[in-house]
Amino acid sequence: MQTFKIKDEYIKLGQALKAAGLAESGVDAKYAVQDGLVKVNGQVETQRGKKLVPGDLVEFNGQTLKIE
């Protein structure tokens, strides 16, 4: 499990995927989320603007990212 520390109170899902290196670009992150390939806290998430807060778990492409 990879952890990603945020500076503010939240980060948007698309930004987190790109910043943590799970998606190569913002466009890749956008399509991954739109296609239902990303889960947040075990639920499929289709909104790339979903706000992630510390404690959230993001699953994509066989990897898990914990927001801190």
PyMOL Python script that loads the backbone (N, CA, C, O; Angstrom):
from pymol import cmd

cmd.read_pdbstr("""\
ATOM      1  N   MET A   1       0.846  -1.184   0.000  1.00  0.00           N
ATOM      2  CA  MET A   1       0.000   0.000   0.000  1.00  0.00           C
ATOM      3  C   MET A   1       0.889   1.245   0.000  1.00  0.00           C
ATOM      4  O   MET A   1       1.833   1.362   0.782  1.00  0.00           O
ATOM      5  N   GLN A   2       0.565   2.138  -0.875  1.00  0.00           N
ATOM      6  CA  GLN A   2       1.291   3.401  -0.998  1.00  0.00           C
ATOM      7  C   GLN A   2       0.532   4.469  -0.215  1.00  0.00           C
ATOM      8  O   GLN A   2      -0.699   4.464  -0.188  1.00  0.00           O
ATOM      9  N   THR A   3       1.259   5.377   0.418  1.00  0.00           N
ATOM     10  CA  THR A   3       0.592   6.476   1.114  1.00  0.00           C
ATOM     11  C   THR A   3       0.893   7.785   0.393  1.00  0.00           C
ATOM     12  O   THR A   3       1.945   7.944  -0.226  1.00  0.00           O
ATOM     13  N   PHE A   4      -0.039   8.704   0.485  1.00  0.00           N
ATOM     14  CA  PHE A   4       0.110  10.007  -0.160  1.00  0.00           C
ATOM     15  C   PHE A   4      -0.334  11.076   0.818  1.00  0.00           C
ATOM     16  O   PHE A   4      -1.501  11.131   1.203  1.00  0.00           O
ATOM     17  N   LYS A   5       0.597  11.922   1.218  1.00  0.00           N
ATOM     18  CA  LYS A   5       0.312  12.975   2.199  1.00  0.00           C
ATOM     19  C   LYS A   5      -0.152  14.231   1.467  1.00  0.00           C
ATOM     20  O   LYS A   5       0.509  14.713   0.548  1.00  0.00           O
ATOM     21  N   ILE A   6      -1.299  14.747   1.894  1.00  0.00           N
ATOM     22  CA  ILE A   6      -1.821  15.964   1.270  1.00  0.00           C
ATOM     23  C   ILE A   6      -1.518  17.174   2.153  1.00  0.00           C
ATOM     24  O   ILE A   6      -1.396  17.061   3.372  1.00  0.00           O
ATOM     25  N   LYS A   7      -1.399  18.331   1.505  1.00  0.00           N
ATOM     26  CA  LYS A   7      -1.067  19.565   2.207  1.00  0.00           C
ATOM     27  C   LYS A   7      -2.313  20.281   2.711  1.00  0.00           C
ATOM     28  O   LYS A   7      -2.292  20.919   3.764  1.00  0.00           O
ATOM     29  N   ASP A   8      -3.396  20.168   1.951  1.00  0.00           N
ATOM     30  CA  ASP A   8      -4.639  20.853   2.301  1.00  0.00           C
ATOM     31  C   ASP A   8      -5.597  19.875   2.972  1.00  0.00           C
ATOM     32  O   ASP A   8      -5.215  18.746   3.283  1.00  0.00           O
ATOM     33  N   GLU A   9      -6.837  20.299   3.198  1.00  0.00           N
ATOM     34  CA  GLU A   9      -7.792  19.421   3.870  1.00  0.00           C
ATOM     35  C   GLU A   9      -8.320  18.325   2.955  1.00  0.00           C
ATOM     36  O   GLU A   9      -8.837  17.317   3.436  1.00  0.00           O
ATOM     37  N   TYR A  10      -8.198  18.509   1.631  1.00  0.00           N
ATOM     38  CA  TYR A  10      -8.626  17.474   0.684  1.00  0.00           C
ATOM     39  C   TYR A  10      -7.837  17.595  -0.620  1.00  0.00           C
ATOM     40  O   TYR A  10      -7.170  18.598  -0.875  1.00  0.00           O
ATOM     41  N   ILE A  11      -7.933  16.539  -1.439  1.00  0.00           N
ATOM     42  CA  ILE A  11      -7.392  16.560  -2.798  1.00  0.00           C
ATOM     43  C   ILE A  11      -8.423  15.867  -3.678  1.00  0.00           C
ATOM     44  O   ILE A  11      -9.092  14.932  -3.239  1.00  0.00           O
ATOM     45  N   LYS A  12      -8.549  16.320  -4.905  1.00  0.00           N
ATOM     46  CA  LYS A  12      -9.512  15.705  -5.818  1.00  0.00           C
ATOM     47  C   LYS A  12      -8.942  14.386  -6.347  1.00  0.00           C
ATOM     48  O   LYS A  12      -7.729  14.227  -6.486  1.00  0.00           O
ATOM     49  N   LEU A  13      -9.832  13.459  -6.634  1.00  0.00           N
ATOM     50  CA  LEU A  13      -9.456  12.117  -7.052  1.00  0.00           C
ATOM     51  C   LEU A  13      -8.521  12.111  -8.256  1.00  0.00           C
ATOM     52  O   LEU A  13      -7.489  11.440  -8.231  1.00  0.00           O
ATOM     53  N   GLY A  14      -8.865  12.843  -9.300  1.00  0.00           N
ATOM     54  CA  GLY A  14      -8.023  12.883 -10.506  1.00  0.00           C
ATOM     55  C   GLY A  14      -6.630  13.408 -10.207  1.00  0.00           C
ATOM     56  O   GLY A  14      -5.640  12.893 -10.727  1.00  0.00           O
ATOM     57  N   GLN A  15      -6.556  14.437  -9.367  1.00  0.00           N
ATOM     58  CA  GLN A  15      -5.265  15.011  -8.994  1.00  0.00           C
ATOM     59  C   GLN A  15      -4.437  14.013  -8.194  1.00  0.00           C
ATOM     60  O   GLN A  15      -3.225  13.910  -8.385  1.00  0.00           O
ATOM     61  N   ALA A  16      -5.087  13.283  -7.302  1.00  0.00           N
ATOM     62  CA  ALA A  16      -4.384  12.310  -6.466  1.00  0.00           C
ATOM     63  C   ALA A  16      -3.807  11.179  -7.317  1.00  0.00           C
ATOM     64  O   ALA A  16      -2.671  10.757  -7.099  1.00  0.00           O
ATOM     65  N   LEU A  17      -4.576  10.692  -8.273  1.00  0.00           N
ATOM     66  CA  LEU A  17      -4.092   9.608  -9.137  1.00  0.00           C
ATOM     67  C   LEU A  17      -2.844  10.041  -9.900  1.00  0.00           C
ATOM     68  O   LEU A  17      -1.879   9.284 -10.010  1.00  0.00           O
ATOM     69  N   LYS A  18      -2.871  11.244 -10.417  1.00  0.00           N
ATOM     70  CA  LYS A  18      -1.730  11.758 -11.177  1.00  0.00           C
ATOM     71  C   LYS A  18      -0.543  12.043 -10.259  1.00  0.00           C
ATOM     72  O   LYS A  18       0.579  11.630 -10.552  1.00  0.00           O
ATOM     73  N   ALA A  19      -0.782  12.744  -9.150  1.00  0.00           N
ATOM     74  CA  ALA A  19       0.305  13.139  -8.247  1.00  0.00           C
ATOM     75  C   ALA A  19       1.008  11.937  -7.622  1.00  0.00           C
ATOM     76  O   ALA A  19       2.215  11.980  -7.384  1.00  0.00           O
ATOM     77  N   ALA A  20       0.262  10.867  -7.354  1.00  0.00           N
ATOM     78  CA  ALA A  20       0.847   9.677  -6.730  1.00  0.00           C
ATOM     79  C   ALA A  20       1.487   8.748  -7.760  1.00  0.00           C
ATOM     80  O   ALA A  20       2.106   7.746  -7.401  1.00  0.00           O
ATOM     81  N   GLY A  21       1.332   9.087  -9.042  1.00  0.00           N
ATOM     82  CA  GLY A  21       1.949   8.281 -10.090  1.00  0.00           C
ATOM     83  C   GLY A  21       1.145   7.053 -10.497  1.00  0.00           C
ATOM     84  O   GLY A  21       1.662   6.188 -11.204  1.00  0.00           O
ATOM     85  N   LEU A  22      -0.096   6.962 -10.070  1.00  0.00           N
ATOM     86  CA  LEU A  22      -0.934   5.830 -10.467  1.00  0.00           C
ATOM     87  C   LEU A  22      -1.448   6.007 -11.893  1.00  0.00           C
ATOM     88  O   LEU A  22      -1.735   5.028 -12.583  1.00  0.00           O
ATOM     89  N   ALA A  23      -1.561   7.251 -12.327  1.00  0.00           N
ATOM     90  CA  ALA A  23      -1.950   7.566 -13.707  1.00  0.00           C
ATOM     91  C   ALA A  23      -0.840   8.444 -14.293  1.00  0.00           C
ATOM     92  O   ALA A  23      -0.301   9.317 -13.614  1.00  0.00           O
ATOM     93  N   GLU A  24      -0.512   8.200 -15.552  1.00  0.00           N
ATOM     94  CA  GLU A  24       0.590   8.934 -16.183  1.00  0.00           C
ATOM     95  C   GLU A  24       0.260  10.399 -16.434  1.00  0.00           C
ATOM     96  O   GLU A  24       1.147  11.253 -16.434  1.00  0.00           O
ATOM     97  N   SER A  25      -1.015  10.683 -16.647  1.00  0.00           N
ATOM     98  CA  SER A  25      -1.409  12.065 -16.924  1.00  0.00           C
ATOM     99  C   SER A  25      -2.813  12.314 -16.394  1.00  0.00           C
ATOM    100  O   SER A  25      -3.516  11.390 -15.986  1.00  0.00           O
ATOM    101  N   GLY A  26      -3.199  13.574 -16.408  1.00  0.00           N
ATOM    102  CA  GLY A  26      -4.548  13.920 -15.993  1.00  0.00           C
ATOM    103  C   GLY A  26      -5.604  13.302 -16.899  1.00  0.00           C
ATOM    104  O   GLY A  26      -6.690  12.941 -16.447  1.00  0.00           O
ATOM    105  N   VAL A  27      -5.272  13.182 -18.185  1.00  0.00           N
ATOM    106  CA  VAL A  27      -6.206  12.576 -19.140  1.00  0.00           C
ATOM    107  C   VAL A  27      -6.391  11.098 -18.824  1.00  0.00           C
ATOM    108  O   VAL A  27      -7.513  10.592 -18.856  1.00  0.00           O
ATOM    109  N   ASP A  28      -5.289  10.395 -18.515  1.00  0.00           N
ATOM    110  CA  ASP A  28      -5.381   8.980 -18.143  1.00  0.00           C
ATOM    111  C   ASP A  28      -6.230   8.810 -16.882  1.00  0.00           C
ATOM    112  O   ASP A  28      -7.049   7.895 -16.794  1.00  0.00           O
ATOM    113  N   ALA A  29      -6.027   9.698 -15.914  1.00  0.00           N
ATOM    114  CA  ALA A  29      -6.799   9.643 -14.667  1.00  0.00           C
ATOM    115  C   ALA A  29      -8.285   9.867 -14.969  1.00  0.00           C
ATOM    116  O   ALA A  29      -9.147   9.173 -14.429  1.00  0.00           O
ATOM    117  N   LYS A  30      -8.571  10.835 -15.831  1.00  0.00           N
ATOM    118  CA  LYS A  30      -9.961  11.156 -16.188  1.00  0.00           C
ATOM    119  C   LYS A  30     -10.669   9.938 -16.771  1.00  0.00           C
ATOM    120  O   LYS A  30     -11.772   9.594 -16.346  1.00  0.00           O
ATOM    121  N   TYR A  31     -10.032   9.284 -17.747  1.00  0.00           N
ATOM    122  CA  TYR A  31     -10.668   8.139 -18.389  1.00  0.00           C
ATOM    123  C   TYR A  31     -10.776   6.939 -17.462  1.00  0.00           C
ATOM    124  O   TYR A  31     -11.759   6.201 -17.522  1.00  0.00           O
ATOM    125  N   ALA A  32      -9.788   6.734 -16.610  1.00  0.00           N
ATOM    126  CA  ALA A  32      -9.833   5.617 -15.658  1.00  0.00           C
ATOM    127  C   ALA A  32     -11.032   5.784 -14.726  1.00  0.00           C
ATOM    128  O   ALA A  32     -11.742   4.819 -14.443  1.00  0.00           O
ATOM    129  N   VAL A  33     -11.252   7.005 -14.252  1.00  0.00           N
ATOM    130  CA  VAL A  33     -12.371   7.271 -13.348  1.00  0.00           C
ATOM    131  C   VAL A  33     -13.696   7.151 -14.107  1.00  0.00           C
ATOM    132  O   VAL A  33     -14.629   6.512 -13.621  1.00  0.00           O
ATOM    133  N   GLN A  34     -13.783   7.755 -15.284  1.00  0.00           N
ATOM    134  CA  GLN A  34     -15.017   7.701 -16.076  1.00  0.00           C
ATOM    135  C   GLN A  34     -15.407   6.269 -16.431  1.00  0.00           C
ATOM    136  O   GLN A  34     -16.592   5.938 -16.492  1.00  0.00           O
ATOM    137  N   ASP A  35     -14.398   5.415 -16.667  1.00  0.00           N
ATOM    138  CA  ASP A  35     -14.658   4.032 -17.064  1.00  0.00           C
ATOM    139  C   ASP A  35     -14.958   3.118 -15.880  1.00  0.00           C
ATOM    140  O   ASP A  35     -15.158   1.917 -16.061  1.00  0.00           O
ATOM    141  N   GLY A  36     -14.992   3.679 -14.663  1.00  0.00           N
ATOM    142  CA  GLY A  36     -15.334   2.889 -13.489  1.00  0.00           C
ATOM    143  C   GLY A  36     -14.219   1.972 -13.008  1.00  0.00           C
ATOM    144  O   GLY A  36     -14.487   0.953 -12.372  1.00  0.00           O
ATOM    145  N   LEU A  37     -12.974   2.324 -13.306  1.00  0.00           N
ATOM    146  CA  LEU A  37     -11.832   1.484 -12.935  1.00  0.00           C
ATOM    147  C   LEU A  37     -11.236   1.852 -11.572  1.00  0.00           C
ATOM    148  O   LEU A  37     -10.307   1.193 -11.105  1.00  0.00           O
ATOM    149  N   VAL A  38     -11.759   2.889 -10.942  1.00  0.00           N
ATOM    150  CA  VAL A  38     -11.206   3.383  -9.682  1.00  0.00           C
ATOM    151  C   VAL A  38     -12.227   3.209  -8.564  1.00  0.00           C
ATOM    152  O   VAL A  38     -13.409   3.515  -8.726  1.00  0.00           O
ATOM    153  N   LYS A  39     -11.747   2.711  -7.424  1.00  0.00           N
ATOM    154  CA  LYS A  39     -12.608   2.574  -6.245  1.00  0.00           C
ATOM    155  C   LYS A  39     -12.094   3.494  -5.146  1.00  0.00           C
ATOM    156  O   LYS A  39     -10.887   3.645  -4.958  1.00  0.00           O
ATOM    157  N   VAL A  40     -13.023   4.103  -4.427  1.00  0.00           N
ATOM    158  CA  VAL A  40     -12.699   4.913  -3.257  1.00  0.00           C
ATOM    159  C   VAL A  40     -13.422   4.277  -2.078  1.00  0.00           C
ATOM    160  O   VAL A  40     -14.648   4.168  -2.072  1.00  0.00           O
ATOM    161  N   ASN A  41     -12.661   3.864  -1.096  1.00  0.00           N
ATOM    162  CA  ASN A  41     -13.214   3.196   0.088  1.00  0.00           C
ATOM    163  C   ASN A  41     -14.100   2.009  -0.292  1.00  0.00           C
ATOM    164  O   ASN A  41     -15.149   1.779   0.311  1.00  0.00           O
ATOM    165  N   GLY A  42     -13.651   1.252  -1.317  1.00  0.00           N
ATOM    166  CA  GLY A  42     -14.348   0.034  -1.716  1.00  0.00           C
ATOM    167  C   GLY A  42     -15.506   0.221  -2.677  1.00  0.00           C
ATOM    168  O   GLY A  42     -16.098  -0.765  -3.116  1.00  0.00           O
ATOM    169  N   GLN A  43     -15.847   1.462  -3.017  1.00  0.00           N
ATOM    170  CA  GLN A  43     -16.964   1.743  -3.922  1.00  0.00           C
ATOM    171  C   GLN A  43     -16.443   2.339  -5.231  1.00  0.00           C
ATOM    172  O   GLN A  43     -15.568   3.205  -5.220  1.00  0.00           O
ATOM    173  N   VAL A  44     -16.982   1.876  -6.345  1.00  0.00           N
ATOM    174  CA  VAL A  44     -16.595   2.438  -7.641  1.00  0.00           C
ATOM    175  C   VAL A  44     -16.949   3.923  -7.654  1.00  0.00           C
ATOM    176  O   VAL A  44     -18.064   4.310  -7.304  1.00  0.00           O
ATOM    177  N   GLU A  45     -15.988   4.745  -8.062  1.00  0.00           N
ATOM    178  CA  GLU A  45     -16.191   6.204  -8.099  1.00  0.00           C
ATOM    179  C   GLU A  45     -16.040   6.681  -9.539  1.00  0.00           C
ATOM    180  O   GLU A  45     -15.035   6.391 -10.189  1.00  0.00           O
ATOM    181  N   THR A  46     -17.041   7.416 -10.041  1.00  0.00           N
ATOM    182  CA  THR A  46     -16.997   7.887 -11.426  1.00  0.00           C
ATOM    183  C   THR A  46     -16.868   9.401 -11.521  1.00  0.00           C
ATOM    184  O   THR A  46     -16.974   9.960 -12.613  1.00  0.00           O
ATOM    185  N   GLN A  47     -16.642  10.071 -10.402  1.00  0.00           N
ATOM    186  CA  GLN A  47     -16.456  11.521 -10.411  1.00  0.00           C
ATOM    187  C   GLN A  47     -15.003  11.835 -10.091  1.00  0.00           C
ATOM    188  O   GLN A  47     -14.544  11.612  -8.971  1.00  0.00           O
ATOM    189  N   ARG A  48     -14.281  12.353 -11.080  1.00  0.00           N
ATOM    190  CA  ARG A  48     -12.855  12.614 -10.823  1.00  0.00           C
ATOM    191  C   ARG A  48     -12.655  13.805  -9.892  1.00  0.00           C
ATOM    192  O   ARG A  48     -11.555  14.010  -9.381  1.00  0.00           O
ATOM    193  N   GLY A  49     -13.705  14.590  -9.668  1.00  0.00           N
ATOM    194  CA  GLY A  49     -13.631  15.714  -8.745  1.00  0.00           C
ATOM    195  C   GLY A  49     -13.960  15.333  -7.306  1.00  0.00           C
ATOM    196  O   GLY A  49     -14.019  16.196  -6.430  1.00  0.00           O
ATOM    197  N   LYS A  50     -14.173  14.039  -7.063  1.00  0.00           N
ATOM    198  CA  LYS A  50     -14.468  13.550  -5.708  1.00  0.00           C
ATOM    199  C   LYS A  50     -13.374  14.014  -4.755  1.00  0.00           C
ATOM    200  O   LYS A  50     -12.186  13.828  -5.021  1.00  0.00           O
ATOM    201  N   LYS A  51     -13.780  14.616  -3.648  1.00  0.00           N
ATOM    202  CA  LYS A  51     -12.811  15.119  -2.668  1.00  0.00           C
ATOM    203  C   LYS A  51     -12.354  13.981  -1.760  1.00  0.00           C
ATOM    204  O   LYS A  51     -13.165  13.300  -1.130  1.00  0.00           O
ATOM    205  N   LEU A  52     -11.047  13.793  -1.709  1.00  0.00           N
ATOM    206  CA  LEU A  52     -10.457  12.777  -0.843  1.00  0.00           C
ATOM    207  C   LEU A  52      -9.887  13.452   0.389  1.00  0.00           C
ATOM    208  O   LEU A  52      -9.259  14.507   0.294  1.00  0.00           O
ATOM    209  N   VAL A  53     -10.104  12.851   1.532  1.00  0.00           N
ATOM    210  CA  VAL A  53      -9.603  13.382   2.798  1.00  0.00           C
ATOM    211  C   VAL A  53      -8.724  12.322   3.456  1.00  0.00           C
ATOM    212  O   VAL A  53      -8.781  11.152   3.079  1.00  0.00           O
ATOM    213  N   PRO A  54      -7.910  12.723   4.439  1.00  0.00           N
ATOM    214  CA  PRO A  54      -7.065  11.731   5.118  1.00  0.00           C
ATOM    215  C   PRO A  54      -7.889  10.543   5.620  1.00  0.00           C
ATOM    216  O   PRO A  54      -8.956  10.709   6.212  1.00  0.00           O
ATOM    217  N   GLY A  55      -7.367   9.348   5.369  1.00  0.00           N
ATOM    218  CA  GLY A  55      -8.042   8.113   5.756  1.00  0.00           C
ATOM    219  C   GLY A  55      -8.711   7.410   4.589  1.00  0.00           C
ATOM    220  O   GLY A  55      -9.025   6.223   4.683  1.00  0.00           O
ATOM    221  N   ASP A  56      -8.938   8.127   3.483  1.00  0.00           N
ATOM    222  CA  ASP A  56      -9.559   7.504   2.306  1.00  0.00           C
ATOM    223  C   ASP A  56      -8.586   6.537   1.644  1.00  0.00           C
ATOM    224  O   ASP A  56      -7.376   6.761   1.638  1.00  0.00           O
ATOM    225  N   LEU A  57      -9.136   5.450   1.083  1.00  0.00           N
ATOM    226  CA  LEU A  57      -8.354   4.466   0.342  1.00  0.00           C
ATOM    227  C   LEU A  57      -8.802   4.481  -1.110  1.00  0.00           C
ATOM    228  O   LEU A  57      -9.996   4.399  -1.399  1.00  0.00           O
ATOM    229  N   VAL A  58      -7.849   4.585  -2.016  1.00  0.00           N
ATOM    230  CA  VAL A  58      -8.119   4.595  -3.448  1.00  0.00           C
ATOM    231  C   VAL A  58      -7.497   3.340  -4.048  1.00  0.00           C
ATOM    232  O   VAL A  58      -6.324   3.050  -3.816  1.00  0.00           O
ATOM    233  N   GLU A  59      -8.290   2.596  -4.823  1.00  0.00           N
ATOM    234  CA  GLU A  59      -7.797   1.391  -5.489  1.00  0.00           C
ATOM    235  C   GLU A  59      -7.858   1.597  -6.999  1.00  0.00           C
ATOM    236  O   GLU A  59      -8.884   2.000  -7.549  1.00  0.00           O
ATOM    237  N   PHE A  60      -6.736   1.312  -7.655  1.00  0.00           N
ATOM    238  CA  PHE A  60      -6.679   1.434  -9.112  1.00  0.00           C
ATOM    239  C   PHE A  60      -5.546   0.575  -9.652  1.00  0.00           C
ATOM    240  O   PHE A  60      -4.424   0.616  -9.147  1.00  0.00           O
ATOM    241  N   ASN A  61      -5.851  -0.195 -10.674  1.00  0.00           N
ATOM    242  CA  ASN A  61      -4.840  -0.964 -11.399  1.00  0.00           C
ATOM    243  C   ASN A  61      -4.032  -1.873 -10.469  1.00  0.00           C
ATOM    244  O   ASN A  61      -2.817  -2.008 -10.616  1.00  0.00           O
ATOM    245  N   GLY A  62      -4.722  -2.490  -9.513  1.00  0.00           N
ATOM    246  CA  GLY A  62      -4.063  -3.425  -8.598  1.00  0.00           C
ATOM    247  C   GLY A  62      -3.249  -2.759  -7.489  1.00  0.00           C
ATOM    248  O   GLY A  62      -2.541  -3.439  -6.747  1.00  0.00           O
ATOM    249  N   GLN A  63      -3.345  -1.449  -7.375  1.00  0.00           N
ATOM    250  CA  GLN A  63      -2.594  -0.731  -6.337  1.00  0.00           C
ATOM    251  C   GLN A  63      -3.575  -0.015  -5.419  1.00  0.00           C
ATOM    252  O   GLN A  63      -4.667   0.384  -5.822  1.00  0.00           O
ATOM    253  N   THR A  64      -3.137   0.134  -4.156  1.00  0.00           N
ATOM    254  CA  THR A  64      -3.954   0.848  -3.179  1.00  0.00           C
ATOM    255  C   THR A  64      -3.193   2.065  -2.692  1.00  0.00           C
ATOM    256  O   THR A  64      -2.004   1.988  -2.381  1.00  0.00           O
ATOM    257  N   LEU A  65      -3.884   3.178  -2.630  1.00  0.00           N
ATOM    258  CA  LEU A  65      -3.294   4.448  -2.195  1.00  0.00           C
ATOM    259  C   LEU A  65      -4.059   4.928  -0.978  1.00  0.00           C
ATOM    260  O   LEU A  65      -5.281   5.070  -1.026  1.00  0.00           O
ATOM    261  N   LYS A  66      -3.346   5.180   0.118  1.00  0.00           N
ATOM    262  CA  LYS A  66      -3.972   5.709   1.329  1.00  0.00           C
ATOM    263  C   LYS A  66      -3.663   7.195   1.427  1.00  0.00           C
ATOM    264  O   LYS A  66      -2.504   7.606   1.366  1.00  0.00           O
ATOM    265  N   ILE A  67      -4.718   7.998   1.581  1.00  0.00           N
ATOM    266  CA  ILE A  67      -4.571   9.446   1.704  1.00  0.00           C
ATOM    267  C   ILE A  67      -4.278   9.784   3.167  1.00  0.00           C
ATOM    268  O   ILE A  67      -4.987   9.342   4.071  1.00  0.00           O
ATOM    269  N   GLU A  68      -3.233  10.568   3.385  1.00  0.00           N
ATOM    270  CA  GLU A  68      -2.872  10.969   4.753  1.00  0.00           C
ATOM    271  C   GLU A  68      -2.799  12.489   4.847  1.00  0.00           C
ATOM    272  O   GLU A  68      -2.510  13.027   5.916  1.00  0.00           O
TER     273      GLU A  68
END
""", "prot")
cmd.dss("prot")
cmd.show_as("cartoon", "prot")
cmd.util.cbc("prot")
cmd.orient("prot")
